[in-house]
Amino acid sequence: MNTISDWLSRHVGIDAWVASLIAIAILTLVLNQLAQVLLRQAARWTANTATTWDEAVVSTARRPILVAMWVVGLSFMARVLQRHVEEPFLAEVQTLRDVALIACGVWFLLRFIGKASRHVIAARLARGEEVDGTTIDALGKLARLITLVVAVLMMAQTLGFHITGLLALGGVGGIAVGFAAKDILANFFGGLTIYLDRPFSVGDWIRSPDKSIEGTVEYISWRHTRVRAFNKNPIYVPNSLFTNIVVENPSRMSHRRIKETIGLRYDDINLVAPIVADIRAMLAAHPDIDATQTLIVNFTQFGPSSLDVMVYAFTKTVVWVAYQEVKQDVLLKIGKIVAQHGAEIAFPTQTLHFPQP
């Protein structure tokens, strides 16, 4: 830089301090271009490696590094100007430089957190592993929040604020805010409970017997959870509500249950036993019924108008549409078994006896 400055002073005929400014700008530009070349080469090298973390670091650090280099170059130029130009603003340039460098670091960390989250999901999907997008999203949000809080404190200290007094003021103010915004805090900790306990995730079908809530989870934020009802209406549920109600998650069921009562006529009392045996054999051999689970076919009671036979079994599929197909097939086969034995399905009847005069 000194060589460039001396050459400009002797051959161009400009002042030494102006030549220094030009020399700093030229050197910064050259280093910036060199850094771009090296970063592009590093990006090509990391793209061929097995791990994705190095690629995430290089791709997210490129712009913050280039901006930081210009910040440093401009701060050196401001130093030179400070010796020859009477401007109060120039005295604060070094402080602003530190704040800008902290901002570049925060910029890199926020980009890296987002890139790393996407890479983790993509890598697990490529390996065929189960991915819990809700947990990864929660950890990413928490990391961003911590980064921003630490960055704000560092910037405040750089600008001359007393962090101890600021923290004490924040503690006293936090108590007042806590009383005033207890519902917001309750929703925040409710969301934190959802992220940690994971009673449900985005895409799950949930319902609550305590409240009129049933549908598919679309989005989980720190304040509310958006549930898309089966009539396609959105339901916005405060997260604090989930800490006080019972939530069912049918999406995580292992099987779906068939539980039906088949009523036979009282005239078919002698045919009940063979019908029960044939229905049980049909269910045990059915390809969509899990015979390893509880399977019950029994004559249970003498009903008001029928002989009641309970059919209790579990399907292998948990998909609701496929389950309906399996259930239809089972019921039709039960109807054929009843008809093959010459029996009939009962329906409510009444018999009237007229006394002889």
Secondary structure, DSSP 8 states (H G I E B T S, - for coil): -HHHHHHHHHHT---HHHHHHHHHHHHHHHHHHHHHHHHHHHHHHHHTSS-SHHHHHHHHHHHHHHHHHHHHHHHHHHHHHHHH---GGGGGHHHHHHHHHHHHHHHHHHHHHHHHHHHHHHHHHHTT----HHHHHHHHHHHHHHHHHHHHHHHHHHTT--HHHHHHHHHHHHHHHHHHTHHHHHHHHHHHHHHHH-S--TT-EEEETTTTEEEEEEEE-SSEEEEE-TTS-EEEEEGGGGGTS--B-GGG-S-EEEEEEEEE-GGGGGGHHHHHHHHHHHHHH-TTB-TTS--EEEEEEE-SSSEEEEEEEEES---HHHHHHHHHHHHHHHHHHHHHTT--B------------
